[in-house]
Amino acid sequence: MITPKLEQLIWEGKAFFKTLVVGGSQRHNFTIQNDRFIIITDITYFSSGHFEADASGTNNTFANMYRQGMNTQLTILGEKGVNRFLFRNSFVGVPHNNTGNVEHLLPIGHATINTYLLHTTQVAFSFSFAQDLNNQVVGNTPGQFYALQPPTDYGNDGTPGVLPVTLSGEGFGGTAPMFDLFAANATGGQTESKEFSFPIVSANNIPALNRENSWAYPILHVNYVEIIGLPNNIGM
């Protein structure tokens, strides 16, 4: 999102609006010039279909894709912090009469998110799967967490009519635990649940066979403003 201050810097010749396309791999690294910094103003992610390439296209079916290709996680990280985004891929069914499958899936659509992410030296973009959740632990929200009773909320321990929620879970195969662990936070004395995200491990990696398909590798358009100087000395 271009703010009035950023627009002023652009008109004054102190900043430049630029674009960047990342993807085609699990990770993309972008180095910022010396004595400059950038602010990422928005990102646009295009849906991907994560299934192996083959001559007949028989792999791009719901049965072969649903555990991995439905959701893609994007992590934007650098010296100023880590920001995660989770996208649900959209698909359209295409009839295919040359095989035994009734229809194949092709990714469609995109999602745009306005941002204001500042980086001064480097910024990296990492893509990974966000899989199904297995081995879920269900129970009441611990009493130390703020909650209202149903029907406004799910309630917590001690609330009349409390309804159970997922306290913790694991990704497909039990190798990728999700991070919003109410139970673990309660044990550690924390006062909030962690971010819903998936660690980048082998189970969540986008395999090379998937990236051979033009519809399978991730594509992200990045709009940013490059500003001359550093955040503390640009003379604003």
mmCIF file of the C-alpha atoms, coordinates in Angstrom:
data_MODEL
# 
_entry.id   MODEL 
# 
loop_
_atom_site.group_PDB 
_atom_site.id 
_atom_site.type_symbol 
_atom_site.label_atom_id 
_atom_site.label_alt_id 
_atom_site.label_comp_id 
_atom_site.label_asym_id 
_atom_site.label_entity_id 
_atom_site.label_seq_id 
_atom_site.pdbx_PDB_ins_code 
_atom_site.Cartn_x 
_atom_site.Cartn_y 
_atom_site.Cartn_z 
_atom_site.occupancy 
_atom_site.B_iso_or_equiv 
_atom_site.pdbx_formal_charge 
_atom_site.auth_seq_id 
_atom_site.auth_comp_id 
_atom_site.auth_asym_id 
_atom_site.auth_atom_id 
_atom_site.pdbx_PDB_model_num 
ATOM 1   C CA . MET A 1 1   ? 0.000   0.000   0.000   1.00 0.00 ? 1   MET A CA 1 
ATOM 2   C CA . ILE A 1 2   ? 1.474   3.343   -1.073  1.00 0.00 ? 2   ILE A CA 1 
ATOM 3   C CA . THR A 1 3   ? 1.056   5.779   1.823   1.00 0.00 ? 3   THR A CA 1 
ATOM 4   C CA . PRO A 1 4   ? 1.050   9.586   1.418   1.00 0.00 ? 4   PRO A CA 1 
ATOM 5   C CA . LYS A 1 5   ? 4.568   9.750   2.872   1.00 0.00 ? 5   LYS A CA 1 
ATOM 6   C CA . LEU A 1 6   ? 5.915   7.175   0.430   1.00 0.00 ? 6   LEU A CA 1 
ATOM 7   C CA . GLU A 1 7   ? 4.225   8.987   -2.459  1.00 0.00 ? 7   GLU A CA 1 
ATOM 8   C CA . GLN A 1 8   ? 5.836   12.245  -1.325  1.00 0.00 ? 8   GLN A CA 1 
ATOM 9   C CA . LEU A 1 9   ? 9.287   10.631  -1.282  1.00 0.00 ? 9   LEU A CA 1 
ATOM 10  C CA . ILE A 1 10  ? 8.710   9.253   -4.794  1.00 0.00 ? 10  ILE A CA 1 
ATOM 11  C CA . TRP A 1 11  ? 7.707   12.658  -6.149  1.00 0.00 ? 11  TRP A CA 1 
ATOM 12  C CA . GLU A 1 12  ? 10.734  14.260  -4.477  1.00 0.00 ? 12  GLU A CA 1 
ATOM 13  C CA . GLY A 1 13  ? 13.089  11.774  -6.120  1.00 0.00 ? 13  GLY A CA 1 
ATOM 14  C CA . LYS A 1 14  ? 14.080  10.234  -2.784  1.00 0.00 ? 14  LYS A CA 1 
ATOM 15  C CA . ALA A 1 15  ? 12.360  6.908   -3.478  1.00 0.00 ? 15  ALA A CA 1 
ATOM 16  C CA . PHE A 1 16  ? 11.432  4.662   -6.396  1.00 0.00 ? 16  PHE A CA 1 
ATOM 17  C CA . PHE A 1 17  ? 8.501   2.302   -6.910  1.00 0.00 ? 17  PHE A CA 1 
ATOM 18  C CA . LYS A 1 18  ? 9.736   -1.082  -8.136  1.00 0.00 ? 18  LYS A CA 1 
ATOM 19  C CA . THR A 1 19  ? 8.452   -4.589  -8.783  1.00 0.00 ? 19  THR A CA 1 
ATOM 20  C CA . LEU A 1 20  ? 9.931   -8.016  -8.151  1.00 0.00 ? 20  LEU A CA 1 
ATOM 21  C CA . VAL A 1 21  ? 8.811   -11.479 -9.274  1.00 0.00 ? 21  VAL A CA 1 
ATOM 22  C CA . VAL A 1 22  ? 9.887   -14.360 -7.030  1.00 0.00 ? 22  VAL A CA 1 
ATOM 23  C CA . GLY A 1 23  ? 9.143   -18.058 -7.197  1.00 0.00 ? 23  GLY A CA 1 
ATOM 24  C CA . GLY A 1 24  ? 10.163  -20.969 -9.374  1.00 0.00 ? 24  GLY A CA 1 
ATOM 25  C CA . SER A 1 25  ? 11.877  -22.440 -6.327  1.00 0.00 ? 25  SER A CA 1 
ATOM 26  C CA . GLN A 1 26  ? 11.273  -22.993 -2.653  1.00 0.00 ? 26  GLN A CA 1 
ATOM 27  C CA . ARG A 1 27  ? 13.304  -19.894 -1.778  1.00 0.00 ? 27  ARG A CA 1 
ATOM 28  C CA . HIS A 1 28  ? 14.310  -16.542 -3.262  1.00 0.00 ? 28  HIS A CA 1 
ATOM 29  C CA . ASN A 1 29  ? 16.825  -14.131 -1.724  1.00 0.00 ? 29  ASN A CA 1 
ATOM 30  C CA . PHE A 1 30  ? 16.888  -10.409 -2.537  1.00 0.00 ? 30  PHE A CA 1 
ATOM 31  C CA . THR A 1 31  ? 19.821  -8.185  -1.534  1.00 0.00 ? 31  THR A CA 1 
ATOM 32  C CA . ILE A 1 32  ? 19.233  -4.463  -0.988  1.00 0.00 ? 32  ILE A CA 1 
ATOM 33  C CA . GLN A 1 33  ? 21.768  -1.886  -2.134  1.00 0.00 ? 33  GLN A CA 1 
ATOM 34  C CA . ASN A 1 34  ? 23.979  -0.129  0.397   1.00 0.00 ? 34  ASN A CA 1 
ATOM 35  C CA . ASP A 1 35  ? 22.579  3.081   1.878   1.00 0.00 ? 35  ASP A CA 1 
ATOM 36  C CA . ARG A 1 36  ? 19.058  2.163   0.816   1.00 0.00 ? 36  ARG A CA 1 
ATOM 37  C CA . PHE A 1 37  ? 16.106  0.348   2.318   1.00 0.00 ? 37  PHE A CA 1 
ATOM 38  C CA . ILE A 1 38  ? 12.843  -0.980  0.962   1.00 0.00 ? 38  ILE A CA 1 
ATOM 39  C CA . ILE A 1 39  ? 9.232   -1.124  2.058   1.00 0.00 ? 39  ILE A CA 1 
ATOM 40  C CA . ILE A 1 40  ? 7.182   -3.960  0.551   1.00 0.00 ? 40  ILE A CA 1 
ATOM 41  C CA . THR A 1 41  ? 3.806   -2.404  -0.138  1.00 0.00 ? 41  THR A CA 1 
ATOM 42  C CA . ASP A 1 42  ? 1.839   -5.416  -1.416  1.00 0.00 ? 42  ASP A CA 1 
ATOM 43  C CA . ILE A 1 43  ? 2.217   -8.996  -2.591  1.00 0.00 ? 43  ILE A CA 1 
ATOM 44  C CA . THR A 1 44  ? 0.192   -11.060 -5.068  1.00 0.00 ? 44  THR A CA 1 
ATOM 45  C CA . TYR A 1 45  ? 0.314   -14.856 -4.883  1.00 0.00 ? 45  TYR A CA 1 
ATOM 46  C CA . PHE A 1 46  ? -0.915  -16.986 -7.811  1.00 0.00 ? 46  PHE A CA 1 
ATOM 47  C CA . SER A 1 47  ? -2.499  -20.345 -7.060  1.00 0.00 ? 47  SER A CA 1 
ATOM 48  C CA . SER A 1 48  ? -0.301  -23.385 -7.625  1.00 0.00 ? 48  SER A CA 1 
ATOM 49  C CA . GLY A 1 49  ? -1.085  -27.052 -8.168  1.00 0.00 ? 49  GLY A CA 1 
ATOM 50  C CA . HIS A 1 50  ? 1.381   -29.253 -6.337  1.00 0.00 ? 50  HIS A CA 1 
ATOM 51  C CA . PHE A 1 51  ? 1.471   -32.634 -8.049  1.00 0.00 ? 51  PHE A CA 1 
ATOM 52  C CA . GLU A 1 52  ? 4.148   -34.492 -9.975  1.00 0.00 ? 52  GLU A CA 1 
ATOM 53  C CA . ALA A 1 53  ? 4.584   -34.005 -13.712 1.00 0.00 ? 53  ALA A CA 1 
ATOM 54  C CA . ASP A 1 54  ? 3.674   -36.803 -16.119 1.00 0.00 ? 54  ASP A CA 1 
ATOM 55  C CA . ALA A 1 55  ? 2.924   -37.082 -19.831 1.00 0.00 ? 55  ALA A CA 1 
ATOM 56  C CA . SER A 1 56  ? -0.784  -37.836 -19.490 1.00 0.00 ? 56  SER A CA 1 
ATOM 57  C CA . GLY A 1 57  ? -1.516  -35.457 -16.648 1.00 0.00 ? 57  GLY A CA 1 
ATOM 58  C CA . THR A 1 58  ? -3.030  -38.205 -14.545 1.00 0.00 ? 58  THR A CA 1 
ATOM 59  C CA . ASN A 1 59  ? -1.266  -36.953 -11.406 1.00 0.00 ? 59  ASN A CA 1 
ATOM 60  C CA . ASN A 1 60  ? -3.113  -33.653 -11.198 1.00 0.00 ? 60  ASN A CA 1 
ATOM 61  C CA . THR A 1 61  ? -6.158  -35.088 -9.491  1.00 0.00 ? 61  THR A CA 1 
ATOM 62  C CA . PHE A 1 62  ? -7.685  -34.339 -6.141  1.00 0.00 ? 62  PHE A CA 1 
ATOM 63  C CA . ALA A 1 63  ? -6.629  -37.723 -4.762  1.00 0.00 ? 63  ALA A CA 1 
ATOM 64  C CA . ASN A 1 64  ? -2.937  -37.062 -5.485  1.00 0.00 ? 64  ASN A CA 1 
ATOM 65  C CA . MET A 1 65  ? -2.904  -33.425 -4.462  1.00 0.00 ? 65  MET A CA 1 
ATOM 66  C CA . TYR A 1 66  ? -5.192  -32.707 -1.557  1.00 0.00 ? 66  TYR A CA 1 
ATOM 67  C CA . ARG A 1 67  ? -2.769  -33.448 1.283   1.00 0.00 ? 67  ARG A CA 1 
ATOM 68  C CA . GLN A 1 68  ? -0.173  -30.961 0.009   1.00 0.00 ? 68  GLN A CA 1 
ATOM 69  C CA . GLY A 1 69  ? -1.418  -28.701 -2.741  1.00 0.00 ? 69  GLY A CA 1 
ATOM 70  C CA . MET A 1 70  ? -4.468  -27.123 -1.152  1.00 0.00 ? 70  MET A CA 1 
ATOM 71  C CA . ASN A 1 71  ? -2.499  -24.641 0.953   1.00 0.00 ? 71  ASN A CA 1 
ATOM 72  C CA . THR A 1 72  ? 0.806   -22.854 0.388   1.00 0.00 ? 72  THR A CA 1 
ATOM 73  C CA . GLN A 1 73  ? 2.721   -21.082 3.127   1.00 0.00 ? 73  GLN A CA 1 
ATOM 74  C CA . LEU A 1 74  ? 4.852   -18.035 2.327   1.00 0.00 ? 74  LEU A CA 1 
ATOM 75  C CA . THR A 1 75  ? 7.435   -16.752 4.792   1.00 0.00 ? 75  THR A CA 1 
ATOM 76  C CA . ILE A 1 76  ? 9.001   -13.318 4.246   1.00 0.00 ? 76  ILE A CA 1 
ATOM 77  C CA . LEU A 1 77  ? 12.016  -12.968 6.483   1.00 0.00 ? 77  LEU A CA 1 
ATOM 78  C CA . GLY A 1 78  ? 14.970  -10.684 7.017   1.00 0.00 ? 78  GLY A CA 1 
ATOM 79  C CA . GLU A 1 79  ? 16.838  -8.748  9.667   1.00 0.00 ? 79  GLU A CA 1 
ATOM 80  C CA . LYS A 1 80  ? 13.682  -6.808  10.573  1.00 0.00 ? 80  LYS A CA 1 
ATOM 81  C CA . GLY A 1 81  ? 11.562  -9.835  11.365  1.00 0.00 ? 81  GLY A CA 1 
ATOM 82  C CA . VAL A 1 82  ? 9.597   -12.815 10.075  1.00 0.00 ? 82  VAL A CA 1 
ATOM 83  C CA . ASN A 1 83  ? 6.145   -12.549 8.509   1.00 0.00 ? 83  ASN A CA 1 
ATOM 84  C CA . ARG A 1 84  ? 4.073   -15.539 7.400   1.00 0.00 ? 84  ARG A CA 1 
ATOM 85  C CA . PHE A 1 85  ? 1.174   -15.771 4.982   1.00 0.00 ? 85  PHE A CA 1 
ATOM 86  C CA . LEU A 1 86  ? -1.019  -18.775 4.261   1.00 0.00 ? 86  LEU A CA 1 
ATOM 87  C CA . PHE A 1 87  ? -2.810  -19.064 0.919   1.00 0.00 ? 87  PHE A CA 1 
ATOM 88  C CA . ARG A 1 88  ? -5.494  -21.534 -0.080  1.00 0.00 ? 88  ARG A CA 1 
ATOM 89  C CA . ASN A 1 89  ? -4.975  -22.523 -3.690  1.00 0.00 ? 89  ASN A CA 1 
ATOM 90  C CA . SER A 1 90  ? -7.997  -22.353 -5.999  1.00 0.00 ? 90  SER A CA 1 
ATOM 91  C CA . PHE A 1 91  ? -8.667  -24.912 -8.724  1.00 0.00 ? 91  PHE A CA 1 
ATOM 92  C CA . VAL A 1 92  ? -11.017 -25.574 -11.605 1.00 0.00 ? 92  VAL A CA 1 
ATOM 93  C CA . GLY A 1 93  ? -11.976 -29.057 -12.822 1.00 0.00 ? 93  GLY A CA 1 
ATOM 94  C CA . VAL A 1 94  ? -11.187 -29.778 -16.478 1.00 0.00 ? 94  VAL A CA 1 
ATOM 95  C CA . PRO A 1 95  ? -12.770 -32.829 -18.221 1.00 0.00 ? 95  PRO A CA 1 
ATOM 96  C CA . HIS A 1 96  ? -10.209 -35.256 -19.633 1.00 0.00 ? 96  HIS A CA 1 
ATOM 97  C CA . ASN A 1 97  ? -11.603 -38.109 -21.720 1.00 0.00 ? 97  ASN A CA 1 
ATOM 98  C CA . ASN A 1 98  ? -8.277  -39.703 -22.665 1.00 0.00 ? 98  ASN A CA 1 
ATOM 99  C CA . THR A 1 99  ? -7.694  -41.227 -19.242 1.00 0.00 ? 99  THR A CA 1 
ATOM 100 C CA . GLY A 1 100 ? -9.706  -43.017 -16.629 1.00 0.00 ? 100 GLY A CA 1 
ATOM 101 C CA . ASN A 1 101 ? -10.124 -39.826 -14.604 1.00 0.00 ? 101 ASN A CA 1 
ATOM 102 C CA . VAL A 1 102 ? -13.330 -37.865 -14.941 1.00 0.00 ? 102 VAL A CA 1 
ATOM 103 C CA . GLU A 1 103 ? -11.618 -34.494 -14.639 1.00 0.00 ? 103 GLU A CA 1 
ATOM 104 C CA . HIS A 1 104 ? -8.267  -32.963 -13.804 1.00 0.00 ? 104 HIS A CA 1 
ATOM 105 C CA . LEU A 1 105 ? -7.525  -29.938 -11.648 1.00 0.00 ? 105 LEU A CA 1 
ATOM 106 C CA . LEU A 1 106 ? -5.878  -26.729 -12.828 1.00 0.00 ? 106 LEU A CA 1 
ATOM 107 C CA . PRO A 1 107 ? -5.005  -23.842 -10.499 1.00 0.00 ? 107 PRO A CA 1 
ATOM 108 C CA . ILE A 1 108 ? -6.772  -20.527 -11.037 1.00 0.00 ? 108 ILE A CA 1 
ATOM 109 C CA . GLY A 1 109 ? -6.914  -17.125 -9.383  1.00 0.00 ? 109 GLY A CA 1 
ATOM 110 C CA . HIS A 1 110 ? -4.670  -15.070 -7.166  1.00 0.00 ? 110 HIS A CA 1 
ATOM 111 C CA . ALA A 1 111 ? -4.677  -13.265 -3.820  1.00 0.00 ? 111 ALA A CA 1 
ATOM 112 C CA . THR A 1 112 ? -3.330  -9.753  -3.147  1.00 0.00 ? 112 THR A CA 1 
ATOM 113 C CA . ILE A 1 113 ? -2.387  -8.535  0.331   1.00 0.00 ? 113 ILE A CA 1 
ATOM 114 C CA . ASN A 1 114 ? -1.423  -4.968  1.227   1.00 0.00 ? 114 ASN A CA 1 
ATOM 115 C CA . THR A 1 115 ? 1.682   -4.836  3.408   1.00 0.00 ? 115 THR A CA 1 
ATOM 116 C CA . TYR A 1 116 ? 4.161   -2.383  4.921   1.00 0.00 ? 116 TYR A CA 1 
ATOM 117 C CA . LEU A 1 117 ? 7.275   -4.507  5.495   1.00 0.00 ? 117 LEU A CA 1 
ATOM 118 C CA . LEU A 1 118 ? 10.552  -2.670  5.991   1.00 0.00 ? 118 LEU A CA 1 
ATOM 119 C CA . HIS A 1 119 ? 13.929  -4.284  5.240   1.00 0.00 ? 119 HIS A CA 1 
ATOM 120 C CA . THR A 1 120 ? 17.394  -2.728  5.113   1.00 0.00 ? 120 THR A CA 1 
ATOM 121 C CA . THR A 1 121 ? 19.908  -5.393  4.010   1.00 0.00 ? 121 THR A CA 1 
ATOM 122 C CA . GLN A 1 122 ? 18.303  -8.590  2.662   1.00 0.00 ? 122 GLN A CA 1 
ATOM 123 C CA . VAL A 1 123 ? 14.870  -10.125 2.388   1.00 0.00 ? 123 VAL A CA 1 
ATOM 124 C CA . ALA A 1 124 ? 14.075  -13.776 1.669   1.00 0.00 ? 124 ALA A CA 1 
ATOM 125 C CA . PHE A 1 125 ? 10.884  -15.393 0.383   1.00 0.00 ? 125 PHE A CA 1 
ATOM 126 C CA . SER A 1 126 ? 10.350  -19.049 1.348   1.00 0.00 ? 126 SER A CA 1 
ATOM 127 C CA . PHE A 1 127 ? 7.517   -21.236 0.022   1.00 0.00 ? 127 PHE A CA 1 
ATOM 128 C CA . SER A 1 128 ? 6.372   -24.521 1.532   1.00 0.00 ? 128 SER A CA 1 
ATOM 129 C CA . PHE A 1 129 ? 3.369   -26.795 1.826   1.00 0.00 ? 129 PHE A CA 1 
ATOM 130 C CA . ALA A 1 130 ? 0.773   -26.378 4.548   1.00 0.00 ? 130 ALA A CA 1 
ATOM 131 C CA . GLN A 1 131 ? -0.671  -29.838 4.900   1.00 0.00 ? 131 GLN A CA 1 
ATOM 132 C CA . ASP A 1 132 ? -3.594  -31.630 6.459   1.00 0.00 ? 132 ASP A CA 1 
ATOM 133 C CA . LEU A 1 133 ? -3.697  -31.876 10.234  1.00 0.00 ? 133 LEU A CA 1 
ATOM 134 C CA . ASN A 1 134 ? -3.529  -35.295 11.859  1.00 0.00 ? 134 ASN A CA 1 
ATOM 135 C CA . ASN A 1 135 ? -3.291  -36.489 15.444  1.00 0.00 ? 135 ASN A CA 1 
ATOM 136 C CA . GLN A 1 136 ? -5.250  -33.527 16.747  1.00 0.00 ? 136 GLN A CA 1 
ATOM 137 C CA . VAL A 1 137 ? -5.635  -33.083 20.481  1.00 0.00 ? 137 VAL A CA 1 
ATOM 138 C CA . VAL A 1 138 ? -9.084  -31.728 21.323  1.00 0.00 ? 138 VAL A CA 1 
ATOM 139 C CA . GLY A 1 139 ? -10.062 -30.187 24.639  1.00 0.00 ? 139 GLY A CA 1 
ATOM 140 C CA . ASN A 1 140 ? -11.209 -27.045 26.391  1.00 0.00 ? 140 ASN A CA 1 
ATOM 141 C CA . THR A 1 141 ? -9.318  -23.784 26.077  1.00 0.00 ? 141 THR A CA 1 
ATOM 142 C CA . PRO A 1 142 ? -7.255  -23.407 29.284  1.00 0.00 ? 142 PRO A CA 1 
ATOM 143 C CA . GLY A 1 143 ? -8.787  -21.179 31.910  1.00 0.00 ? 143 GLY A CA 1 
ATOM 144 C CA . GLN A 1 144 ? -5.985  -18.569 31.814  1.00 0.00 ? 144 GLN A CA 1 
ATOM 145 C CA . PHE A 1 145 ? -6.897  -17.665 28.226  1.00 0.00 ? 145 PHE A CA 1 
ATOM 146 C CA . TYR A 1 146 ? -9.545  -14.995 27.731  1.00 0.00 ? 146 TYR A CA 1 
ATOM 147 C CA . ALA A 1 147 ? -12.780 -16.412 26.342  1.00 0.00 ? 147 ALA A CA 1 
ATOM 148 C CA . LEU A 1 148 ? -16.517 -15.752 26.368  1.00 0.00 ? 148 LEU A CA 1 
ATOM 149 C CA . GLN A 1 149 ? -19.130 -18.427 26.787  1.00 0.00 ? 149 GLN A CA 1 
ATOM 150 C CA . PRO A 1 150 ? -21.140 -19.823 23.849  1.00 0.00 ? 150 PRO A CA 1 
ATOM 151 C CA . PRO A 1 151 ? -22.803 -18.739 21.629  1.00 0.00 ? 151 PRO A CA 1 
ATOM 152 C CA . THR A 1 152 ? -20.461 -15.724 21.412  1.00 0.00 ? 152 THR A CA 1 
ATOM 153 C CA . ASP A 1 153 ? -17.268 -17.793 21.764  1.00 0.00 ? 153 ASP A CA 1 
ATOM 154 C CA . TYR A 1 154 ? -16.119 -21.323 22.593  1.00 0.00 ? 154 TYR A CA 1 
ATOM 155 C CA . GLY A 1 155 ? -15.543 -20.566 26.259  1.00 0.00 ? 155 GLY A CA 1 
ATOM 156 C CA . ASN A 1 156 ? -12.722 -21.933 28.432  1.00 0.00 ? 156 ASN A CA 1 
ATOM 157 C CA . ASP A 1 157 ? -12.301 -24.148 31.472  1.00 0.00 ? 157 ASP A CA 1 
ATOM 158 C CA . GLY A 1 158 ? -14.840 -22.983 34.030  1.00 0.00 ? 158 GLY A CA 1 
ATOM 159 C CA . THR A 1 159 ? -17.151 -21.342 31.481  1.00 0.00 ? 159 THR A CA 1 
ATOM 160 C CA . PRO A 1 160 ? -20.746 -22.651 31.355  1.00 0.00 ? 160 PRO A CA 1 
ATOM 161 C CA . GLY A 1 161 ? -21.408 -24.597 28.143  1.00 0.00 ? 161 GLY A CA 1 
ATOM 162 C CA . VAL A 1 162 ? -17.751 -24.635 27.089  1.00 0.00 ? 162 VAL A CA 1 
ATOM 163 C CA . LEU A 1 163 ? -17.146 -26.290 23.681  1.00 0.00 ? 163 LEU A CA 1 
ATOM 164 C CA . PRO A 1 164 ? -13.916 -28.182 22.840  1.00 0.00 ? 164 PRO A CA 1 
ATOM 165 C CA . VAL A 1 165 ? -11.400 -26.827 20.317  1.00 0.00 ? 165 VAL A CA 1 
ATOM 166 C CA . THR A 1 166 ? -8.234  -28.191 18.691  1.00 0.00 ? 166 THR A CA 1 
ATOM 167 C CA . LEU A 1 167 ? -5.450  -27.658 21.225  1.00 0.00 ? 167 LEU A CA 1 
ATOM 168 C CA . SER A 1 168 ? -2.615  -29.088 19.139  1.00 0.00 ? 168 SER A CA 1 
ATOM 169 C CA . GLY A 1 169 ? -2.026  -31.125 16.021  1.00 0.00 ? 169 GLY A CA 1 
ATOM 170 C CA . GLU A 1 170 ? 0.480   -32.498 13.580  1.00 0.00 ? 170 GLU A CA 1 
ATOM 171 C CA . GLY A 1 171 ? 0.879   -32.324 9.836   1.00 0.00 ? 171 GLY A CA 1 
ATOM 172 C CA . PHE A 1 172 ? 0.367   -35.336 7.589   1.00 0.00 ? 172 PHE A CA 1 
ATOM 173 C CA . GLY A 1 173 ? 2.643   -38.202 8.578   1.00 0.00 ? 173 GLY A CA 1 
ATOM 174 C CA . GLY A 1 174 ? 3.267   -36.822 12.052  1.00 0.00 ? 174 GLY A CA 1 
ATOM 175 C CA . THR A 1 175 ? 6.457   -35.038 10.982  1.00 0.00 ? 175 THR A CA 1 
ATOM 176 C CA . ALA A 1 176 ? 5.286   -31.429 10.954  1.00 0.00 ? 176 ALA A CA 1 
ATOM 177 C CA . PRO A 1 177 ? 3.707   -30.186 14.168  1.00 0.00 ? 177 PRO A CA 1 
ATOM 178 C CA . MET A 1 178 ? 1.621   -27.066 13.829  1.00 0.00 ? 178 MET A CA 1 
ATOM 179 C CA . PHE A 1 179 ? 2.651   -24.150 15.986  1.00 0.00 ? 179 PHE A CA 1 
ATOM 180 C CA . ASP A 1 180 ? -0.515  -22.863 17.647  1.00 0.00 ? 180 ASP A CA 1 
ATOM 181 C CA . LEU A 1 181 ? -0.213  -25.223 20.610  1.00 0.00 ? 181 LEU A CA 1 
ATOM 182 C CA . PHE A 1 182 ? -2.598  -24.137 23.359  1.00 0.00 ? 182 PHE A CA 1 
ATOM 183 C CA . ALA A 1 183 ? -1.487  -27.029 25.533  1.00 0.00 ? 183 ALA A CA 1 
ATOM 184 C CA . ALA A 1 184 ? 2.222   -26.309 25.148  1.00 0.00 ? 184 ALA A CA 1 
ATOM 185 C CA . ASN A 1 185 ? 1.714   -22.618 25.830  1.00 0.00 ? 185 ASN A CA 1 
ATOM 186 C CA . ALA A 1 186 ? -0.225  -23.388 28.979  1.00 0.00 ? 186 ALA A CA 1 
ATOM 187 C CA . THR A 1 187 ? 2.594   -25.629 30.197  1.00 0.00 ? 187 THR A CA 1 
ATOM 188 C CA . GLY A 1 188 ? 5.183   -22.944 29.466  1.00 0.00 ? 188 GLY A CA 1 
ATOM 189 C CA . GLY A 1 189 ? 3.236   -20.248 31.251  1.00 0.00 ? 189 GLY A CA 1 
ATOM 190 C CA . GLN A 1 190 ? 2.511   -18.291 28.072  1.00 0.00 ? 190 GLN A CA 1 
ATOM 191 C CA . THR A 1 191 ? -0.537  -16.062 27.806  1.00 0.00 ? 191 THR A CA 1 
ATOM 192 C CA . GLU A 1 192 ? -1.396  -16.554 24.142  1.00 0.00 ? 192 GLU A CA 1 
ATOM 193 C CA . SER A 1 193 ? -1.425  -19.203 21.427  1.00 0.00 ? 193 SER A CA 1 
ATOM 194 C CA . LYS A 1 194 ? 1.384   -19.258 18.900  1.00 0.00 ? 194 LYS A CA 1 
ATOM 195 C CA . GLU A 1 195 ? 1.025   -18.424 15.238  1.00 0.00 ? 195 GLU A CA 1 
ATOM 196 C CA . PHE A 1 196 ? -0.657  -21.013 13.026  1.00 0.00 ? 196 PHE A CA 1 
ATOM 197 C CA . SER A 1 197 ? 2.204   -22.099 10.775  1.00 0.00 ? 197 SER A CA 1 
ATOM 198 C CA . PHE A 1 198 ? 4.084   -25.124 9.521   1.00 0.00 ? 198 PHE A CA 1 
ATOM 199 C CA . PRO A 1 199 ? 7.813   -25.676 10.043  1.00 0.00 ? 199 PRO A CA 1 
ATOM 200 C CA . ILE A 1 200 ? 9.891   -26.072 6.899   1.00 0.00 ? 200 ILE A CA 1 
ATOM 201 C CA . VAL A 1 201 ? 10.896  -29.735 7.059   1.00 0.00 ? 201 VAL A CA 1 
ATOM 202 C CA . SER A 1 202 ? 11.165  -32.453 4.416   1.00 0.00 ? 202 SER A CA 1 
ATOM 203 C CA . ALA A 1 203 ? 7.435   -33.233 4.636   1.00 0.00 ? 203 ALA A CA 1 
ATOM 204 C CA . ASN A 1 204 ? 6.542   -29.629 3.745   1.00 0.00 ? 204 ASN A CA 1 
ATOM 205 C CA . ASN A 1 205 ? 9.181   -29.097 1.057   1.00 0.00 ? 205 ASN A CA 1 
ATOM 206 C CA . ILE A 1 206 ? 8.048   -28.640 -2.564  1.00 0.00 ? 206 ILE A CA 1 
ATOM 207 C CA . PRO A 1 207 ? 9.789   -31.546 -4.381  1.00 0.00 ? 207 PRO A CA 1 
ATOM 208 C CA . ALA A 1 208 ? 11.712  -31.040 -7.614  1.00 0.00 ? 208 ALA A CA 1 
ATOM 209 C CA . LEU A 1 209 ? 9.293   -33.277 -9.530  1.00 0.00 ? 209 LEU A CA 1 
ATOM 210 C CA . ASN A 1 210 ? 6.457   -30.929 -8.625  1.00 0.00 ? 210 ASN A CA 1 
ATOM 211 C CA . ARG A 1 211 ? 8.346   -27.847 -9.757  1.00 0.00 ? 211 ARG A CA 1 
ATOM 212 C CA . GLU A 1 212 ? 8.763   -29.265 -13.280 1.00 0.00 ? 212 GLU A CA 1 
ATOM 213 C CA . ASN A 1 213 ? 5.144   -28.330 -13.964 1.00 0.00 ? 213 ASN A CA 1 
ATOM 214 C CA . SER A 1 214 ? 4.579   -24.687 -14.860 1.00 0.00 ? 214 SER A CA 1 
ATOM 215 C CA . TRP A 1 215 ? 1.428   -24.758 -12.705 1.00 0.00 ? 215 TRP A CA 1 
ATOM 216 C CA . ALA A 1 216 ? 3.285   -26.207 -9.710  1.00 0.00 ? 216 ALA A CA 1 
ATOM 217 C CA . TYR A 1 217 ? 6.117   -23.830 -8.904  1.00 0.00 ? 217 TYR A CA 1 
ATOM 218 C CA . PRO A 1 218 ? 5.087   -20.817 -6.775  1.00 0.00 ? 218 PRO A CA 1 
ATOM 219 C CA . ILE A 1 219 ? 4.761   -17.358 -8.305  1.00 0.00 ? 219 ILE A CA 1 
ATOM 220 C CA . LEU A 1 220 ? 4.669   -14.192 -6.217  1.00 0.00 ? 220 LEU A CA 1 
ATOM 221 C CA . HIS A 1 221 ? 4.573   -10.608 -7.493  1.00 0.00 ? 221 HIS A CA 1 
ATOM 222 C CA . VAL A 1 222 ? 6.089   -8.129  -5.052  1.00 0.00 ? 222 VAL A CA 1 
ATOM 223 C CA . ASN A 1 223 ? 5.591   -4.356  -5.191  1.00 0.00 ? 223 ASN A CA 1 
ATOM 224 C CA . TYR A 1 224 ? 8.005   -2.300  -3.128  1.00 0.00 ? 224 TYR A CA 1 
ATOM 225 C CA . VAL A 1 225 ? 9.402   1.185   -2.696  1.00 0.00 ? 225 VAL A CA 1 
ATOM 226 C CA . GLU A 1 226 ? 13.176  1.615   -2.636  1.00 0.00 ? 226 GLU A CA 1 
ATOM 227 C CA . ILE A 1 227 ? 14.162  4.606   -0.519  1.00 0.00 ? 227 ILE A CA 1 
ATOM 228 C CA . ILE A 1 228 ? 17.531  6.387   -0.641  1.00 0.00 ? 228 ILE A CA 1 
ATOM 229 C CA . GLY A 1 229 ? 19.221  6.532   2.758   1.00 0.00 ? 229 GLY A CA 1 
ATOM 230 C CA . LEU A 1 230 ? 18.419  4.616   5.911   1.00 0.00 ? 230 LEU A CA 1 
ATOM 231 C CA . PRO A 1 231 ? 15.266  4.719   8.047   1.00 0.00 ? 231 PRO A CA 1 
ATOM 232 C CA . ASN A 1 232 ? 16.932  7.015   10.593  1.00 0.00 ? 232 ASN A CA 1 
ATOM 233 C CA . ASN A 1 233 ? 18.608  9.516   8.258   1.00 0.00 ? 233 ASN A CA 1 
ATOM 234 C CA . ILE A 1 234 ? 16.511  10.160  5.156   1.00 0.00 ? 234 ILE A CA 1 
ATOM 235 C CA . GLY A 1 235 ? 15.756  13.719  6.223   1.00 0.00 ? 235 GLY A CA 1 
ATOM 236 C CA . MET A 1 236 ? 12.023  13.399  6.707   1.00 0.00 ? 236 MET A CA 1 
# 
